[in-house]
């Protein structure tokens, strides 16, 4: 029986929120409790890696936005100077 990843993560989130136990989840799905514990381990590992990755992504996005702001500010200043020259 192949259980979709989305369903696995929903089960894991329910276990993490203490809505059900691993044994209850295993019984409902007709699988071994060890399989559910393996999902929990995978979920926790994924969560620990994703938080680091998320931070890195946010820092990179912040750097990109600052660089873009600098570029747009410089372009605006050039356009202001050009407008003054043409107005004379």
Sine and cosine of phi, psi and omega as CSV:
sin_phi,cos_phi,sin_psi,cos_psi,sin_omega,cos_omega
0.00,0.00,0.88,-0.48,0.01,-1.00
-1.00,-0.08,0.85,-0.52,0.00,-1.00
-0.98,-0.21,0.80,-0.60,-0.02,-1.00
-0.87,0.50,0.54,-0.84,-0.02,-1.00
-0.84,0.54,-0.64,0.77,-0.02,-1.00
-0.86,0.51,-0.67,0.75,0.02,-1.00
-0.93,0.38,-0.63,0.78,0.04,-1.00
-0.85,0.53,-0.74,0.67,-0.07,-1.00
-0.93,0.36,-0.51,0.86,0.07,-1.00
-0.91,0.42,-0.68,0.74,0.04,-1.00
-0.88,0.47,-0.72,0.69,-0.02,-1.00
-0.88,0.48,-0.67,0.74,0.01,-1.00
-0.90,0.43,-0.59,0.81,0.06,-1.00
-0.91,0.42,-0.63,0.77,0.02,-1.00
-0.92,0.39,-0.70,0.71,0.01,-1.00
-0.87,0.49,-0.60,0.80,0.00,-1.00
-0.99,0.13,0.02,1.00,0.01,-1.00
0.88,0.48,0.51,0.86,0.09,-1.00
-0.98,0.20,-0.57,0.82,0.06,-1.00
-0.64,-0.77,0.25,-0.97,0.07,-1.00
-0.99,-0.14,0.26,-0.97,0.04,-1.00
-0.88,0.47,-0.61,0.79,0.00,-1.00
-0.91,0.41,-0.65,0.76,0.04,-1.00
-0.90,0.44,-0.68,0.73,0.01,-1.00
-0.88,0.47,-0.70,0.71,0.00,-1.00
-0.88,0.48,-0.68,0.74,0.00,-1.00
-0.91,0.42,-0.67,0.74,0.00,-1.00
-0.89,0.46,-0.62,0.78,-0.06,-1.00
-1.00,0.00,-0.20,0.98,-0.02,-1.00
0.95,0.31,0.60,0.80,0.01,-1.00
-0.81,-0.59,0.12,-0.99,-0.01,-1.00
-0.98,0.20,0.46,-0.89,0.03,-1.00
-0.89,0.45,-0.54,0.84,0.01,-1.00
-0.89,0.46,-0.57,0.82,0.04,-1.00
-0.89,0.45,-0.68,0.73,0.01,-1.00
-0.90,0.43,-0.65,0.76,0.04,-1.00
-0.90,0.43,-0.57,0.82,0.06,-1.00
-0.90,0.43,-0.66,0.75,0.07,-1.00
-0.86,0.50,-0.68,0.73,0.02,-1.00
-0.86,0.50,-0.70,0.71,0.02,-1.00
-0.88,0.47,-0.69,0.72,0.01,-1.00
-0.89,0.46,-0.68,0.73,0.00,-1.00
-0.88,0.48,-0.73,0.68,-0.02,-1.00
-0.91,0.42,-0.63,0.77,0.04,-1.00
-0.90,0.43,-0.69,0.73,0.02,-1.00
-0.88,0.47,-0.67,0.75,0.00,-1.00
-0.91,0.42,-0.64,0.77,-0.01,-1.00
-0.93,0.37,-0.58,0.81,0.04,-1.00
-0.97,0.25,-0.61,0.79,-0.07,-1.00
-0.93,0.35,-0.50,0.86,0.01,-1.00
-0.93,0.38,-0.61,0.79,0.06,-1.00
-0.93,0.37,-0.70,0.72,0.00,-1.00
-0.89,0.45,-0.66,0.75,0.01,-1.00
-0.88,0.48,-0.68,0.73,0.02,-1.00
-0.88,0.47,-0.70,0.71,0.02,-1.00
-0.88,0.47,-0.65,0.76,0.01,-1.00
-0.90,0.44,-0.69,0.73,0.00,-1.00
-0.91,0.41,-0.63,0.78,0.04,-1.00
-0.91,0.42,-0.66,0.75,0.03,-1.00
-0.90,0.43,-0.67,0.75,0.03,-1.00
-0.90,0.43,-0.64,0.77,0.04,-1.00
-0.88,0.48,-0.71,0.71,0.04,-1.00
-0.88,0.48,-0.68,0.73,0.00,-1.00
-0.89,0.46,-0.69,0.72,-0.02,-1.00
-0.92,0.40,-0.62,0.79,0.05,-1.00
-0.90,0.44,-0.67,0.74,0.02,-1.00
-0.90,0.43,-0.66,0.75,0.02,-1.00
-0.91,0.41,-0.65,0.76,0.04,-1.00
-0.87,0.49,-0.69,0.73,0.03,-1.00
-0.87,0.49,-0.71,0.71,0.00,-1.00
-0.89,0.46,-0.72,0.70,-0.04,-1.00
-0.92,0.38,-0.61,0.79,0.05,-1.00
-0.89,0.45,-0.68,0.73,0.04,-1.00
-0.89,0.45,-0.67,0.74,0.04,-1.00
-0.88,0.47,-0.67,0.74,0.02,-1.00
-0.88,0.48,-0.70,0.71,0.00,-1.00
-0.88,0.47,-0.65,0.76,0.04,-1.00
-0.89,0.46,-0.68,0.73,0.01,-1.00
-0.91,0.42,-0.60,0.80,0.05,-1.00
-0.88,0.47,-0.71,0.70,0.00,-1.00
-0.90,0.44,-0.66,0.75,0.02,-1.00
-0.90,0.44,-0.66,0.75,0.01,-1.00
-0.89,0.46,-0.63,0.77,0.04,-1.00
-0.90,0.43,-0.66,0.75,0.02,-1.00
-0.89,0.45,-0.68,0.73,-0.02,-1.00
-0.95,0.31,-0.46,0.89,0.00,-1.00
-0.95,0.31,-0.39,0.92,-0.04,-1.00
-0.98,0.20,0.00,0.00,0.00,0.00
